[in-house]
């Protein structure tokens, strides 16, 4: 039994992740302003903003209209999106650390919190794999790899 997702659903899911990251960023910033002050809150907004903005850039590139069609174009679009995300993360963190002197704990904590959104969405999105023993998952993965090799 193959599990697939339509491109439109994947695009919608990807944008939902970005919105979730923005919400987590705001929640962390509110917690920081309550417990550590304004500098920590601004740092949290910057860190979470970097995570959210770079995810948005990846989603726009990976799911843009030019990425539709053949599998090769989609693969190139995803690699392009990931490369752009990596370059943006390095550039934005460098700029923030160089010019703004943020609170490192709040900055990195909020950035890390944006990654939790991926895990939460993934855990909710893969109900077919819930309750599966690790060996069953490896067997299913192995069958998928064999099928791909047989198609070649």
N, C-alpha and C positions, 0 to 999 in steps of 0.2 A: 504494500500500500504506500504510494508516494504522497508526500505532503508538499504542496506547492502554495504559492501565494501570488495573486495577480499583481501586476505592476502598479495599478492604481491603488490597491490596498497597501502595498509596500510603501508607496509614496505617502499615503495618508498616515501610516504608522510612523514613518520617519519624521514627518512634521509634528506628530504628536510627541515624539521623543524630544524634539527641540522645545516645544511648549512646556513639557514637563521639566526640562532643564532650566528654563526661565523661571518657572514657579519655585523650583528648589533653590535657585540663586536668590530669589527674593526672600524665601523663608530663612535661609542661612544669614542673609544680611540683616533681617529683622532680629534674629537671635543675637547676632554680633552687636547690634546697636544697644540691645537690652543689657547684655552682659559685659561687653568690652569697650563700648563707646563708638563714636563716629568714625574714627580712623579705621577701626576693624571692620565696620560696616561697609565703608567705601572699598576697602581691600577685598572684602567678600564679594561685593558687586563686580569688582574688576575680575577676580578669579573666576567666578561663575559666568560672568559675561564673556570671558575668553572661551570657556568651554561651550557656551551656548552659541556664540557667534561662529566659532569654527565648525560646530556641528551643522549650523544652518548653511554655511558655505559648502560643506560636503554634500548635504542633501540637495541643494540647488544644482550643483554640478552633476551629481550622480543620477538625479531624477529629472533633469531638465529635458526639454523636448528633443534636443539633439541626441540624447542617450537612448531614445526609443528605437525599436527595430531589431536589428540583428544582435545576436549574443555578443559578438566581438565589440560592437559599439558600446553595449552596456558595460562590458568588462572594462574597456578603456575609460568610460565615464566614471566608474567606481574608483579605479586607480587614480585618475586625475583628481577626483574629489578628495581622496585620502591624502594625496601629495599636497594639495592646496591646504588641507586642514593642518597637516604637519608644519608646513612653512608658516602658516598664519599663527599657530601656537608658539613657535619659536620667536617669530617677529613680535607678536603682542606681549609675550612674557618679557622679552628683552626690553621692549619700550617701557613697559610698566615698571620693571625693576630699575631701569636706568634713570627715568625721569621722575617717578612719583614716590619712590621709597615707601611702599606699602607695608602693612603688617603681614609678614610671611605666613604665619599660621592661618590667618583668615583667608588670605589669597589662595593658598594651596588647598586649604580645607574646602572652600567653596568650589574650587575647580574639581577636586576629587569627588565632591558630592554630586556633581553633574554626571559622573560616571555611574552612580547608583541608578539613575533613571534608565540607562541601558539594561542593567540587570533586572530591574523590576519589570520593564516592558517585555524583555525576553522570557522571563519566568511566566508571565501571564499569557504570552503569545504561543508558547509551545505546549499546549495541553496534551498533545499526542504523546509526548515524551515523559509526562508526569507519571510517577509510580513505576517507571521502568527500572529494572535493576541495571547496574552499569554494564554487565556482560551483554544484556539484551541490546543496549544502545550501541555497543561496539559491533555486535553481530549485524544490526541494521545498517550501520555505517559501512561495514565490510561488504554487504550485499550491494549497496549503492555504488561503491568503488568498482566492484566486479562488473556491474551492469554498464558503467561508463566505459570500462576497458573493452567490453564485448562490443559496444557500439562503434568503437574505433576500428 
